[in-house]
Structure formats: C-alpha cells, structure tokens
Amino acid sequence: MAISKRTGGGKAPEEFWSKVLAAPKVKRILEKRGFSPEAFQRDYEADTSRGPRSPQRPSRTQIDAVEAFQQSGDFEALKRALSTESSAVANSSLRRVMQFKALGGVKTVRRRTGA
C-alpha cells in the first residue's frame, strides 16, 4: 500500500500534524496496525520534551479593543474592532488581554488635563 503525499482532503502533511487528532480514531488505527495503544499512551504521557506554553502577547489593537469593551460592554463592537465575526476569537482576545494586564503587561498612563 503506497502512502499518499497528500492527506486529509487535499491538505499538506505538515498541516495534518498541526491539528488536534481524535483519540478514539487514533486508538483504532494503532490497533489496526498492530501497535499497543497502552504503550503509546505511556510514551505520550512520559514525553516532556515541550515546556509549558507561555501566553501570547496581545497586539495594541487587541488591547485597545478590550479596553473600549470594558467601558461600553458592547460585545458586537469588540468583534468589529477585532475585525472578526467569531465570538471565540473575541473571547480569546479578551482573555489574552486580561491575563496580560494581570501579569503587569499594560501600564495605563493618565495625564493631567487643564489646570
């Protein structure tokens, strides 16, 4: 049986390995090929080659959009400011900015106006 250079609906192989795989399907294929799912699970859980992920720094656009959202409470305006229709993207940006601010990443500078 030849292995195709392209898999998964015409996507490049490197794209395949960047997505989350379904555990039941992986187990089924391991068993079909004669591999032990239990041994795979032990090896997978023992692999500590990648360190913990650090939060992604939000862009200035995200920070400004979230700060405006905190003032207005308008979630649709937040999505427009982030140029997205996705609530998941807006929620992710909101979480990222709040986490960044909580870790001391954004310092608000207030200037005196008038006398």
N, C-alpha and C positions, 0 to 999 in steps of 0.2 A: 504494500500500500504506500503510495507516494504521499508526501506531506506537501500540501499547497503552501506557496509563499504568502498567500493572502488568506486571511481567515475572518470569520465573523461578519458576513455581509459586506465584503469588499474592503474591510479596514486593514491597514498595515499591521504586521505582527507587533510592532512596538506600541501601537495603540491598544491592542488586546491586553497586554500586560500592565497597562496603566489603569485598567478598570477593576472594580470590585467583582470578584467571582462568587457564584452561588455555591455555598458549602455542600448541599445535597448533590449537586451536579458534579462537583469536583470529586466527592467521595465515590459516586457511581462510576466515574471514569477511571479513578485509581483502581477500584476493584476489578473493572473490566480488563485493565491492563496487567493485572496480577500484582499490584502494589498493595502494601498494607496501609489502610487508612489510619490505623492506630500509630504505626511507626511515623507516618507523615505528620500526624498531629503532634507527637512528641518532639520531632525535629523542628516543626514550625514554632511551637511554644518555647523551645530552647534557644531559638535564634535571636540573639540580642545585638545583631550587627548594626542596627539602626538606632540611634539615640532618640530621645524624646523630641517631638516636634515643638518648635517654638512658634508663637503666634506671628502671623504675617502683619507687618506694619501697615496701617491703613493709609490710603492716599489723602492728600489735602482735600480733595473733592469729597471723599467719604466723611472725613472729619467735619467739614462744613455742612454737609447734608444732614448728618446726625445731630449736630448742634442746632440746626434750624428745626429739625423734627422735635427735639426736646422742648423748644419754645412753642411750636404750633400744635404738636400732636397729630399732624396731618400725615398719615402713612402713605397716602397716594402721592403727596408732594415729595416725600422721601424717595419713593420709587422713581419719580420723574427726575429728581436731582441726581440720582444714581444712574439715570438712563437705562432703566430696566422695567420690565413688566412683572418680573418674578418676585414674589413675596419672600422666597427662600434667599435670594441674593440680597434683598433689603435687610432681612433679619440677620444674615451673616455679617453684613457691613455694620449693622447696629451693634452686634455682639463684639466684633473686632475693635470698633472704636471705643466702646465702653471698657473693654478689657485693657486696651492700650492706655486709656486715660487713668484707669485704676492702678496701673503699674507706673504711673508718673510720666507717661509719654507726651502729654499735651499740657502745656502751661498756658493758662489764659492771662493775657496781659491787658489790664484795664488802664486806660489813660484818663487823666482828668480833663474834663471839658469845662470851659468857661472859668470864671474867677470865683 
